[in-house]
Amino acid sequence: MDRKDIDKSLKWDTEKIYKTDEDFYKEVEEVKNLIEKTKAYKGKILQSADSLYDFLKTDEKLERKFSKLGVYASLKSDEDTRVAKYQEMSKIADNLFANLAQELSFITPEILSEDYKKVQTYIEEKEELKIYAHYFEDLFRNKDHTLGENEEKIIASFAKLSQNPQNTYMIFSNADLKFPKVKKGDEEIQITDANFTNLELDSNREFRKEVYEKYYTVYKQFENTVASLLDGEITANNTIAKLKKFDSARAMSLFSNNIDEKVYDNLVEVIHDNIEIHRDYTSLRKEVLGLDDLGFHDIYLPLVEDYNKTYTFDEAKELILKALAPLGEDYIKKAREGFDDRWFDVMENEGKRSGGYSSGSYDTEPYILLNYNDSLDSLFTTAHELGHSMHSYYTRKTQPYIYGNYSIFLAEIASTTNELLLLNYMIDHAKDEKEKAYLLNHYVNSFKSTVFRQTMFAEFELEANKLVENSMPVTAEKLNQIYHDLNVDYFGKDIEVDKYISTEWARIPHFYMFYYVFQYATGFSSAVSLSEKILHGDEKDLEKYLNFLKAGKSKYPIEVLKDAGVDMTKKDSLQKAMDACKEKLEGLKKSLEK
């Protein structure tokens, strides 16, 4: 569809950020002026408790205005990646961020050059500074990894350059990459990133195979280009890690949220201890589908025949709100407002960014991008992204700006908890054994995709980084081999690991998000525990969960999660998730037999 032909109620309301594009450009000038005001504090930040507080409030005003700019530019750009005006607007925001980072690179070195006790004295002296106690505790953890002012300024000056691989990949994959058409009867269908999975649900195996091969042939054609982009992304992160005296890029990434690297390693170890669950599910798929040569074009197909239930967006909305009722009246009231007040950009349109996400800033409403296609996956994506946005809403409503966001480590928990509450509701209200089997398959398949698959991605990312760490070339051939071997290990002997799936890494945008993917798996595992507490626990368990949504960055993420009742520093939380998946897999087998 053309965007102009989509009903207004199905498009997000960006006028709540800026009434017109001209207002965006006015705000750009205000941000530039605030950068100059903030620069005036150079050498004076810690002169006194008053000067520290004045600096913090000026810097906050700057950050809040810039965040609005960034959100608006991103939303408008993603509406249609072909519109030059909004691509230019996005570049203006990127350039402004690079300038901001460079001009204000003196701040952290200047603060960390002082004794932490001096800051603590100021906090005791001035009441308004007390709220910043945890912020400064966290900041001073970085002292050993913060360079001098000149060195930090040089690193900041390369910010735009280091973002180039990610930005180029996103434009390449969303705007420039063109996929062929396929024939379905008398109809010609244009393959896109957004409809690929839906096409792979088709019951005609030859059609699925044709879609699969044509889709991945496009990525295969550009695998050397994408390998070069990924090399640039990884090299930039590893270079910064070395300069900042970290043992590795992974150590630097996890350090930012005070996450011990053993959390990452525990995940990989627990997955391999339970790898047979994933292989067993693959074997079950081969058996149920009655195939001698199971392929990756068969892995999206539901194991229950002729059950292709669809949901309009309005139906999805009402079903989600019913399923989330255990979260309480206040939660449901605000979630309904989100649907009605145009948080969502619902439909796919020409040039629109693929996938789905939740966005927004401290001073805007949440914004949710979808490419809704009436499928079960679209239903769950809607619940997932709403979970992100409700997490953001409660955090921003409860916390001051300094703690008004949540750690990336916690980012996938609320979203996945929403999905699990929806799935449990649907299983409990299944009309018959066939529907129950269909939904149990969705649970196991979601676990496979979110825990096993994302951990496989995490292993791939780690191995790709090791190439750079060991000064080895990052080539398409090497990346294909790493990805091929991981697929063989994870899926086992009952599926053919072909040349097409070995290039799948080239279509994964999350590899440009710097050790992000492992948190999908830890988040899902945490959500399994939390959803069980919400459904089967008492009022205190619900209160703990709602407090989790409100905590933001007021504590370290591991502590926030512990307060909610989940300790991810230990393997047992991960193992409980594995056990839950195994139980659902056994339930699926029984339902399929019936």
Beta strands, then each sheet from edge to edge (+ up, - down):
strand 1: 181-184
strand 2: 187-190
strand 3: 344-347
strand 4: 357-359
strand 5: 367-372
sheet 1: 1+ 2-
sheet 2: 3+ 5+ 4-
end
